[in-house]
């Protein structure tokens, strides 16, 4: 029956006169009395199938029984539509199939939502009936493009001498980042595997083993709080290379991203711009800046060094900074909007947003009365003021100021429609701090992970590390950013045992703990480990941005909710007492 089947969306005018067989679902049906039109759908698209009672009464009668989402099989001849019946909204709108046979393969109940509706659908209903949601054209497009991007990735990396190598899913727990998902071992009672948060240790082992270019489209698992761009299980394009520099890795990855973007029919310019971490924080307040619009942060601390405005003076006296953003608003920003912004930045621990308007010749409202003539002129020069503008300030500790204004500029840009959604602005951010200091805990943490190598010129500074100079010690780390979202990150790894032990010591990982958690890596480093480094790209995030979706759930076939639940399969779920007993596990009420 299904031999030589054609696909609905692939038929063209060149197929006119050809007999075809189709299999798919009833998308819509129209009965004009004696003639039934069924728009038939499969994974490639939709085509109109015509059933004429005067030409084949039996096929007409069967088609008359068919309803929305019935699965059917049809045979007929491809025919060119008359000029007045052409449907410009369909890829196959120039043609139709005049059917002489139809079989109802299976019936369907009335779906809980129309398959052809693309907005205002309750997400919980969509996820519960994911098997229906995946029939919708926008979801099928996402999954098909995901497949093509993965194929392009494999082809590109294979052609660049990479080996695709799988690493273990059941591994040892090394809780140094997010929480691990644990899997009890039945055979080894009281012992647990952990699902991998990333293949980090194993890909380093592969470099030491001599496979100088590895990649894997890897499934990763993290037991962490979820949001739109996070899932408990996700996919990353994982790469590791030996005998390289950061620049070599960046060049390879730019080529890969170029191929991924081509899948959607787009092209991008390479090489990507490169910005240091310090510059990104200075200009944008974020280490993953969105460069599609202006509203850059400008440090004006020095202008107000002798300010009589108490708010500015108190911040500077307490070791804070003052930054400003300029909005050429022509009156678009109202007092109510400014109040809204003040409430918004409280989320980032900012206490207020002093502001002033520049009319092109003078400063008015807000803090205008507190500005000296000298400060006004310096602001005009520093901020390049030449037209009606609103200047918003933030003054506090650097982290608070950067968080407040870095997020506020995004909010304002969205409100004023300053962002071109068709732009793809890629950017490398480099020279991250190797470590960060937590004053509350009195200890250092790795900015990326414990295996990241410092820049060679910073290595000696590890011997005189203090909370005051920690930001000066830079890592050989690099993130790739797209439209203000980090889509991948990596680093050059430590390949010398003594340096790795020193790093563990700085991070408060004792020699005994290091042996327990990372023994096989430490052993491997003793045997001629090559210089190596790598990167991991977040496949789900990349697809979300390229396809302009609001959530990575819309580019994953079977995602979970923000509570980590699969509404379709009802996972996670209780298990029987017998299963728990077999694993020597007892559930305790807390």
C-alpha positions in Angstrom: 0.0 0.0 0.0 2.7 2.5 1.0 5.2 1.6 -1.7 6.4 4.6 -3.8 4.6 7.0 -1.4 5.0 10.7 -2.1 5.2 13.5 0.5 2.4 16.1 0.6 4.6 19.2 0.8 7.1 18.0 -1.8 4.8 17.8 -4.8 5.2 20.6 -7.4 3.7 21.7 -10.7 6.3 19.5 -12.4 4.4 16.5 -11.0 1.1 17.4 -12.9 -0.4 14.3 -14.5 1.5 12.0 -12.2 -0.3 9.3 -10.2 0.7 9.5 -6.5 0.0 7.9 -3.2 -0.1 10.0 0.0 -0.3 9.1 3.7 -1.0 11.6 6.5 -3.6 13.4 8.5 -6.8 15.4 7.7 -5.9 19.0 8.4 -9.1 20.6 7.3 -12.1 19.4 5.3 -14.7 21.3 3.2 -17.8 19.7 1.7 -19.3 21.7 -1.2 -22.0 19.1 -2.0 -20.8 16.5 -4.4 -17.2 17.6 -4.0 -15.1 17.3 -0.9 -11.8 19.1 -0.4 -9.4 17.6 2.2 -6.2 19.4 3.0 -3.9 16.5 3.8 -0.9 17.0 6.0 2.4 15.1 6.7 5.8 16.2 8.0 6.6 18.1 4.8 3.5 20.2 4.6 -0.1 20.3 3.2 -1.7 19.5 -0.1 -5.3 19.7 -1.2 -6.9 16.4 -2.2 -10.2 16.5 -4.2 -13.0 13.8 -4.0 -15.6 14.2 -6.7 -18.8 12.0 -6.3 -19.3 12.0 -10.1 -15.9 10.5 -10.7 -15.6 8.0 -7.8 -18.6 7.6 -5.5 -16.9 5.1 -3.3 -13.9 7.3 -2.5 -16.3 10.2 -2.0 -18.3 8.2 0.6 -15.2 7.3 2.5 -13.9 10.9 2.4 -17.2 12.0 3.7 -16.6 10.0 6.9 -13.2 11.5 7.5 -12.8 14.1 10.2 -10.1 16.4 11.5 -6.9 14.4 12.5 -8.1 11.1 11.0 -5.1 9.3 9.6 -5.7 8.5 6.0 -4.1 7.1 2.8 -5.1 8.4 -0.6 -4.2 7.8 -4.3 -4.8 10.2 -7.1 -3.5 12.2 -10.0 -1.7 15.6 -9.5 -3.6 18.3 -11.3 -2.8 22.0 -11.9 -5.4 24.2 -10.2 -7.3 26.8 -12.2 -6.1 30.4 -11.9 -9.0 31.4 -9.7 -8.5 28.5 -7.2 -4.7 28.9 -6.6 -3.9 29.2 -2.9 -0.8 31.5 -2.5 -0.7 30.6 1.2 0.3 27.0 0.5 3.7 25.9 -0.9 1.6 23.4 -3.0 -1.1 25.9 -3.7 -0.6 25.7 -7.5 -1.7 22.0 -7.6 -4.1 19.5 -6.1 -4.5 15.7 -6.1 -7.7 14.4 -7.7 -8.3 11.2 -5.7 -9.7 7.9 -6.9 -9.0 6.0 -3.7 -8.9 6.7 0.0 -8.5 4.5 3.1 -9.1 5.6 6.7 -6.2 4.1 8.6 -7.4 5.2 12.0 -9.9 7.6 13.5 -9.3 10.4 15.9 -11.3 11.9 18.8 -11.8 15.7 18.7 -8.4 17.1 19.7 -8.1 19.2 22.9 -6.9 22.1 20.7 -7.0 22.9 17.0 -3.7 21.7 15.4 -3.7 24.8 13.1 -3.8 27.3 16.0 -0.4 28.8 16.7 -1.1 31.3 19.5 -2.8 31.5 22.8 -2.4 27.8 23.5 -2.1 26.8 27.2 1.4 25.4 27.5 0.4 22.8 30.0 -2.2 21.4 27.6 0.4 21.4 24.8 2.9 19.5 26.9 0.3 17.0 28.1 -0.8 16.3 24.5 2.7 16.7 23.1 2.0 14.0 20.5 -0.6 16.4 19.0 1.4 19.6 19.6 4.3 18.0 17.6 1.9 17.8 14.6 1.7 21.6 14.4 3.8 23.1 11.6 5.8 25.4 13.8 6.8 22.5 16.1 7.6 20.2 13.2 9.7 23.0 11.6 11.7 23.3 14.9 12.4 19.5 15.2 13.3 19.1 11.5 15.7 22.1 11.7 17.2 20.7 14.9 17.9 17.4 12.9 19.5 19.4 10.1 21.6 21.4 12.4 22.9 18.3 14.1 23.7 16.7 10.7 25.5 19.9 9.7 27.5 19.8 12.9 28.5 16.2 12.4 29.5 16.8 8.8 31.5 20.0 9.5 33.4 18.6 12.5 34.1 15.2 10.8 35.5 17.1 7.8 37.8 19.0 10.2 39.4 15.8 11.6 37.2 15.4 14.7 36.3 12.0 16.1 32.8 11.5 17.5 33.3 9.6 20.7 30.6 8.7 23.3 31.4 9.2 27.0 29.6 7.4 29.9 26.1 8.4 31.1 26.5 6.5 34.4 29.5 8.1 36.1 30.8 9.1 39.5 29.3 12.0 41.4 31.6 15.0 41.6 29.3 17.7 43.0 31.2 20.9 42.3 28.5 22.9 40.4 24.9 22.1 40.1 23.4 19.2 42.0 23.8 15.8 40.4 21.0 13.4 39.4 21.9 10.2 41.3 21.2 6.7 40.1 21.3 3.9 42.7 23.2 0.7 41.9 21.4 -2.5 42.5 24.5 -4.7 42.3 26.7 -2.4 44.4 24.3 -1.8 47.3 24.5 1.6 48.9 26.5 3.0 45.9 25.3 5.5 43.4 26.1 6.6 39.8 25.6 10.2 38.8 24.3 11.4 35.4 26.9 13.7 33.7 26.6 17.4 34.1 29.0 17.5 31.2 31.6 15.1 29.7 34.4 17.4 31.1 36.7 14.9 32.7 36.3 12.2 30.0 37.0 14.6 27.1 40.2 15.6 28.9 41.1 12.0 29.3 40.6 11.5 25.5 43.1 14.3 24.8 45.6 12.5 27.1 44.8 9.3 25.2 45.9 10.9 21.9 42.5 11.5 20.2 43.5 15.1 19.4 40.1 16.3 18.2 36.9 15.0 19.9 33.3 15.9 19.6 30.0 14.6 20.9 26.4 15.8 20.7 26.1 15.1 24.4 23.2 14.7 26.7 23.8 16.5 30.0 21.9 16.5 33.3 21.7 19.1 36.1 19.4 19.0 39.0 18.9 22.8 39.3 16.0 25.3 39.3 14.6 25.7 35.9 13.6 28.6 33.7 12.8 29.3 30.0 16.3 28.5 28.8 17.1 25.7 31.2 16.0 22.0 31.3 17.1 19.2 33.7 18.4 17.4 30.6 19.8 19.3 27.7 22.0 18.9 24.7 25.4 20.4 24.1 27.8 20.2 21.2 30.9 19.2 23.1 34.4 19.7 21.6 38.0 19.2 22.9 41.2 19.7 20.9 44.9 19.2 21.6 47.9 21.3 20.6 45.9 24.5 20.1 45.4 28.1 21.2 42.2 29.8 22.0 42.3 31.5 18.6 42.4 28.1 16.8 39.4 26.9 18.8 37.5 30.1 18.1 38.2 29.9 14.4 36.9 26.3 14.3 33.7 27.1 16.2 33.0 30.2 14.0 33.1 27.9 11.0 30.7 25.5 12.7 28.3 28.2 13.7 28.4 29.5 10.1 27.3 26.1 8.9 24.6 25.9 11.5 23.1 29.2 10.5 23.2 28.2 6.8 20.6 25.5 7.6 18.1 28.3 8.0 19.2 30.0 4.8 21.2 32.7 6.5 24.8 33.7 6.3 27.0 35.5 8.9 30.2 37.3 8.8 33.4 35.9 10.4 35.5 36.4 12.3 33.3 37.4 15.2 34.2 40.6 17.2 36.2 39.9 20.4 35.7 41.8 23.6 37.4 41.3 27.0 35.4 40.5 30.1 36.4 43.8 31.6 35.3 45.8 28.6 31.9 44.0 28.5 31.3 44.7 32.1 32.4 48.3 31.7 30.2 49.0 28.6 27.2 46.7 29.1 27.2 45.6 32.7 27.0 41.9 31.6 29.5 39.3 30.5 27.1 38.3 27.7 26.3 41.7 26.2 23.6 42.3 23.6 25.2 44.6 21.0 22.2 45.0 18.7 21.5 48.4 20.2 23.2 51.2 22.0 22.4 52.4 25.5 25.9 51.6 26.7 26.9 52.2 30.3 29.4 55.1 30.8 31.4 55.5 34.0 31.1 59.1 35.2 32.5 58.6 38.7 35.4 61.0 38.1 33.0 63.8 37.0 31.3 63.7 40.4 34.5 63.2 42.5 33.7 66.5 44.3 29.9 66.4 44.0 27.8 68.0 46.6 24.9 65.7 45.8 24.7 63.5 48.9 23.6 60.4 47.0 26.6 60.5 44.7 29.0 61.5 47.4 28.0 58.7 49.8 28.4 56.1 47.1 31.9 57.3 46.1 32.9 57.5 49.8 31.9 53.9 50.3 34.0 52.6 47.4 31.2 52.7 44.9 31.0 53.9 41.3 28.6 56.0 39.2 27.5 55.0 35.7 25.0 56.6 33.3 23.0 55.6 30.3 21.6 58.1 27.8 18.2 57.6 26.1 17.5 59.8 23.1 13.8 59.6 24.0 12.2 62.8 22.7 9.9 62.6 25.7 9.0 58.9 25.2 10.0 58.1 28.8 7.3 59.3 31.2 7.6 59.9 35.0 5.5 56.7 35.5 8.0 54.7 33.4 10.9 56.0 35.5 9.1 55.0 38.7 8.6 51.6 37.1 12.4 51.4 36.4 13.2 52.3 40.0 11.1 49.4 41.2 12.6 47.1 38.6 16.3 47.8 39.7 15.4 47.0 43.3 15.5 43.4 42.1 19.3 43.9 41.6 19.7 45.6 45.1 19.8 49.1 43.6 18.2 51.8 45.9 17.3 54.3 43.2 17.9 55.8 39.8 18.8 59.5 39.8 17.9 61.1 36.5 18.1 64.3 34.6 16.8 65.6 31.2 19.0 67.4 28.7 17.0 69.6 26.3 19.8 70.4 23.9 20.8 73.5 25.7 20.1 72.9 29.4 19.6 70.3 32.1 16.1 70.1 33.6 14.1 68.2 36.2 15.4 65.4 38.4 18.8 66.1 39.9 19.5 69.2 37.6 19.7 71.5 40.6 22.5 69.5 42.2 24.8 69.7 39.1 27.5 72.3 38.9 28.2 74.1 35.7 31.5 72.2 35.4 29.7 68.8 35.9 27.1 69.7 33.3 29.7 70.5 30.7 31.7 67.3 31.5 28.5 65.3 31.1 27.8 66.9 27.7 31.3 66.0 26.6 31.5 62.5 28.1 28.0 61.4 27.0 28.1 63.2 23.6 24.9 65.0 24.4 23.5 67.0 21.5 19.7 66.5 21.5 16.8 65.9 23.8 17.9 63.1 26.1 17.2 61.4 29.4 20.2 60.5 31.5 19.7 57.8 34.1 22.4 57.2 36.8 23.1 54.4 39.1 25.5 54.7 42.0 26.5 51.9 44.3 29.0 49.0 44.5 30.2 48.0 41.0 28.3 44.7 40.9 25.0 46.5 41.9 25.5 49.2 39.3 26.4 46.8 36.5 23.5 44.5 37.4 21.0 47.3 37.6 21.9 49.3 34.5 22.9 46.1 32.5 19.4 44.7 32.9 17.6 48.1 32.7 19.1 48.9 29.2 17.6 45.6 28.0 14.2 46.5 29.4 14.2 50.0 27.9 15.4 48.8 24.5 12.5 46.3 24.5 10.0 49.0 25.5 11.2 51.4 22.9 11.5 48.7 20.2 15.2 49.5 19.7 16.1 45.8 19.0 16.2 44.4 15.5 15.0 40.8 15.9 16.4 39.9 12.5 20.0 40.7 13.6 22.4 37.9 14.6 25.1 39.6 16.6 27.8 37.1 17.5 30.6 38.1 19.9 33.5 36.4 21.7 34.1 37.5 25.3 37.6 36.6 26.6 40.0 37.1 29.5 37.5 36.2 32.3 38.8 36.3 35.8 40.1 32.8 36.7 38.6 33.0 40.2 36.0 34.9 42.3 36.0 35.5 46.0 32.9 34.9 48.2 33.3 37.3 51.2 30.5 35.6 53.1 32.1 32.2 53.0 35.7 33.5 53.0 36.8 31.3 50.1 37.6 31.4 46.4 35.5 29.7 43.6 36.4 28.9 40.1 34.7 31.3 37.6 34.3 28.5 35.1 35.5 25.1 36.6 38.6 23.9 38.5 40.4 22.7 35.3 40.6 26.0 33.6 44.2 27.3 33.0 45.3 30.8 33.9 46.8 33.0 31.3 50.6 32.2 31.3 51.5 35.7 32.5 49.1 35.4 35.4 50.2 32.0 36.7 52.8 33.4 39.1 50.2 35.6 40.7 48.5 32.5 42.2 51.2 32.4 44.8 50.2 35.9 46.1 46.5 35.6 45.6 44.3 37.8 47.8 40.6 39.0 47.6 42.0 42.4 46.4 43.9 41.1 43.4 41.7 38.1 42.4 40.2 40.0 39.4 43.7 40.6 38.0 44.3 36.9 37.5 42.8 36.1 34.1 41.8 32.7 32.7 42.4 31.3 29.2 38.6 31.2 28.9 36.2 32.3 26.2 32.4 32.5 25.8 30.6 32.9 22.5 27.5 35.2 22.8 24.6 35.6 20.4 22.2 38.6 20.9 23.0 38.9 24.6 22.8 35.1 25.4 25.8 33.0 26.1 25.5 30.1 23.7 28.8 28.4 24.5 31.8 28.6 26.7 35.2 26.9 27.1 38.8 27.2 28.1 42.3 26.0 27.8 42.7 23.3 30.5 45.4 22.7 33.0 47.7 20.0 31.7 50.3 19.9 34.5 49.8 18.0 37.7 51.4 20.6 40.1 49.3 23.5 38.7 46.2 21.4 39.0 47.0 20.6 42.6 47.7 24.2 43.3 44.3 25.1 41.8 42.5 22.5 44.0 44.3 24.0 47.1 43.1 27.5 46.3 39.6 26.2 45.9 39.7 24.5 49.2 39.7 21.0 47.7 41.9 18.9 49.9 44.3 16.4 48.4 42.2 13.6 49.8 39.0 15.1 48.3 40.7 15.6 45.0 41.7 11.9 44.9 38.2 10.8 45.7 36.6 13.0 43.1 39.1 13.3 40.3 41.6 10.5 40.9 41.6 9.2 37.3 42.2 12.6 35.8 45.0 13.4 38.3 46.6 10.0 37.4 46.3 10.7 33.7 48.0 14.1 34.0 51.1 12.4 35.2 51.6 10.7 31.8 52.5 13.4 29.3 49.2 15.3 29.0 49.2 17.5 25.9 48.2 21.2 26.0 44.4 21.0 25.3 41.2 23.0 25.5 37.7 22.9 24.4 34.2 24.4 24.3 30.6 23.3 24.7 27.8 25.0 22.6 24.2 24.9 24.0 22.3 23.4 21.0 18.9 24.1 22.6 19.7 27.8 23.2 21.1 28.3 19.7 18.0 26.9 18.1 15.7 28.9 20.4 17.4 32.1 19.2 17.7 31.2 15.5 14.1 30.2 15.4 12.9 33.2 17.5 11.2 31.0 20.1 10.6 32.2 23.6 11.6 29.0 25.3 13.9 26.1 24.7 10.9 23.9 25.3 9.8 24.9 21.8 12.9 23.4 20.2 12.9 20.1 22.2 10.7 17.2 21.3 9.8 16.1 24.8 10.7 18.8 27.3 9.9 19.1 31.0 8.1 21.9 32.9 9.7 24.3 35.2 9.0 21.8 38.0 11.0 19.2 36.0 7.9 17.2 35.1 6.9 15.5 31.8 3.2 16.1 31.7 2.7 13.6 28.9 4.5 10.6 30.5 3.8 11.8 34.1 7.5 11.5 35.0 8.8 11.6 37.7 6.5 9.1 39.3 6.4 6.8 42.4 7.9 3.4 42.2 6.8 0.2 43.9 8.0 -0.8 47.4 9.6 -3.9 45.8 11.7 -1.8 43.5 12.9 0.4 46.4 13.7 -2.7 48.5 15.7 -4.2 45.7 17.8 -1.0 45.7 18.1 -0.9 49.5 16.4 2.5 49.4 13.7 3.8 51.8 11.8 7.0 51.2 11.7 9.1 54.4 9.1 11.8 54.9 10.7 15.2 55.7 
